[in-house]
Amino acid sequence: MRVARTQKDLPHKNTLVLRKLKVYFQRYPGKGGTDADRGIADVEYTLKVAGRVVDKGKTAADGAITMQVPAGQKVELTLLGTTYEVAIRSSLEKDDTKLGKQRRLTLLGYELGDVDGNWGKRSDHAALTFQADQGLDPDGDVGTNTRAKLRSEFGE
């Protein structure tokens, strides 16, 4: 699962604040290939907020689901027999920290396990795969060039 690059606060009546999120379900991470190659399309989903069903639909051609959810509420997205808790983050860790690098790789769909600041084999593999996908020198070092590409791909 990959969360979209931007999250906007959308003021509503009085004090209700909605977050507009876009989640992608894809066969593989990144932007390579076509939507049909990458996206998991036409899959039924259910969105619940605070235990109540607020939306039902199908994933788009690129595997995207766009949703508006109230800030501070428990949000669950169910599809393909799995329920995902959607956690809305108010900020990201700095991109020059291990946590920041791991967070961005994970949000772009590169599986590395827990985002915990411990850089191991799975983080190395995620970094190498990202670099190869982006045409960067796959050296496993998330240095200046790779961090710049992470920011660019993530939409910062």
C-alpha positions as CSV (number, residue, x, y, z in Angstrom):
1,M,0.0,0.0,0.0
2,R,1.4,3.4,-0.9
3,V,-0.1,6.6,0.4
4,A,-0.2,9.6,-2.0
5,R,2.4,12.3,-2.0
6,T,0.3,15.1,-0.5
7,Q,-2.3,15.4,2.2
8,K,-4.4,18.6,2.3
9,D,-6.5,19.9,5.2
10,L,-9.9,20.7,3.8
11,P,-11.8,23.0,6.2
12,H,-15.5,22.1,6.5
13,K,-18.3,23.6,8.6
14,N,-17.3,24.8,12.0
15,T,-14.4,22.8,13.4
16,L,-14.6,19.6,11.3
17,V,-11.4,19.1,9.4
18,L,-11.1,16.5,6.6
19,R,-7.9,15.0,5.3
20,K,-7.9,14.1,1.6
21,L,-5.9,10.9,1.2
22,K,-5.1,8.8,-1.8
23,V,-4.0,5.2,-1.3
24,Y,-2.6,3.0,-4.1
25,F,-2.8,-0.8,-4.3
26,Q,-0.2,-2.0,-6.8
27,R,1.5,-5.1,-7.9
28,Y,4.9,-3.5,-7.5
29,P,6.1,-0.2,-6.1
30,G,7.1,2.9,-8.1
31,K,5.8,4.5,-11.2
32,G,7.2,2.2,-13.8
33,G,5.0,0.5,-16.4
34,T,1.5,1.4,-17.2
35,D,-1.5,1.8,-14.8
36,A,-2.8,-1.6,-16.1
37,D,0.6,-3.2,-15.4
38,R,1.0,-1.8,-11.9
39,G,-2.4,-1.0,-10.5
40,I,-4.8,-3.5,-8.9
41,A,-8.0,-2.2,-10.5
42,D,-11.7,-2.8,-9.9
43,V,-11.3,-4.3,-6.5
44,E,-14.2,-3.6,-4.1
45,Y,-13.4,-1.7,-0.9
46,T,-15.2,-0.5,2.2
47,L,-14.2,2.5,4.2
48,K,-15.2,2.8,7.9
49,V,-14.8,5.8,10.1
50,A,-15.3,5.3,13.9
51,G,-16.8,1.9,13.1
52,R,-19.4,3.2,10.6
53,V,-19.3,2.5,6.9
54,V,-18.9,5.8,5.1
55,D,-17.9,4.7,1.6
56,K,-17.9,1.7,-0.7
57,G,-16.4,1.5,-4.2
58,K,-13.8,0.0,-6.5
59,T,-10.1,0.8,-7.0
60,A,-9.3,2.9,-10.0
61,A,-7.2,1.7,-13.0
62,D,-4.0,2.7,-11.2
63,G,-5.1,1.0,-8.0
64,A,-6.0,4.3,-6.3
65,I,-8.6,5.0,-3.7
66,T,-9.3,8.7,-2.9
67,M,-11.0,9.3,0.4
68,Q,-11.8,12.2,2.7
69,V,-11.6,11.3,6.4
70,P,-12.1,13.4,9.5
71,A,-8.9,14.2,11.4
72,G,-8.5,12.3,14.7
73,Q,-10.9,9.5,13.9
74,K,-10.2,5.8,13.6
75,V,-10.2,4.9,9.9
76,E,-10.3,1.4,8.5
77,L,-10.0,0.4,4.8
78,T,-11.0,-3.1,3.9
79,L,-10.3,-4.8,0.6
80,L,-9.2,-8.3,-0.6
81,G,-10.1,-9.7,2.8
82,T,-7.7,-7.5,4.7
83,T,-8.5,-4.5,6.9
84,Y,-5.9,-1.7,7.0
85,E,-5.9,0.9,9.7
86,V,-5.3,4.3,8.0
87,A,-3.1,6.4,10.3
88,I,-2.9,10.1,9.4
89,R,0.5,11.5,10.2
90,S,0.9,15.2,10.9
91,S,4.5,15.3,9.7
92,L,7.4,13.1,8.4
93,E,10.7,12.6,10.0
94,K,13.6,14.5,8.5
95,D,14.8,12.8,5.3
96,D,18.4,12.6,6.5
97,T,17.5,10.3,9.4
98,K,17.2,6.5,9.2
99,L,13.5,6.8,10.3
100,G,12.9,9.4,7.6
101,K,14.5,7.3,4.9
102,Q,12.6,4.2,6.0
103,R,9.3,6.1,6.2
104,R,9.5,7.4,2.7
105,L,10.6,4.1,1.2
106,T,7.7,2.4,3.0
107,L,5.1,5.0,1.9
108,L,6.3,4.6,-1.7
109,G,5.6,0.8,-1.4
110,Y,9.0,-0.6,-0.8
111,E,8.6,-3.3,1.9
112,L,11.2,-3.1,4.7
113,G,9.4,-4.2,7.8
114,D,9.0,-1.9,10.7
115,V,9.9,1.8,10.4
116,D,12.1,1.8,13.5
117,G,15.4,3.4,12.7
118,N,17.2,0.1,12.7
119,W,18.8,-0.2,9.2
120,G,19.2,-3.9,8.3
121,K,19.0,-6.2,5.3
122,R,15.4,-5.4,4.5
123,S,16.1,-1.7,4.5
124,D,19.1,-2.3,2.3
125,H,17.0,-4.3,-0.1
126,A,14.3,-1.6,-0.2
127,A,16.9,1.1,-0.8
128,L,18.6,-0.9,-3.6
129,T,15.3,-1.7,-5.3
130,F,14.3,2.0,-5.2
131,Q,17.6,3.0,-6.6
132,A,17.4,0.5,-9.4
133,D,13.8,1.5,-10.2
134,Q,14.9,5.1,-10.4
135,G,18.0,4.6,-12.6
136,L,20.3,5.5,-9.7
137,D,23.5,3.8,-8.9
138,P,22.3,0.9,-6.8
139,D,24.8,1.1,-4.0
140,G,22.4,0.9,-1.0
141,D,23.6,4.2,0.3
142,V,20.7,6.6,0.7
143,G,22.9,9.6,0.3
144,T,22.3,13.0,-1.3
145,N,21.2,11.8,-4.7
146,T,18.9,9.1,-3.5
147,R,17.4,11.4,-0.8
148,A,16.7,14.0,-3.5
149,K,15.0,11.3,-5.6
150,L,12.9,10.1,-2.6
151,R,11.7,13.7,-2.0
152,S,10.9,14.1,-5.7
153,E,9.0,10.8,-5.9
154,F,7.2,11.4,-2.7
155,G,6.2,14.9,-3.7
156,E,8.0,17.0,-1.1
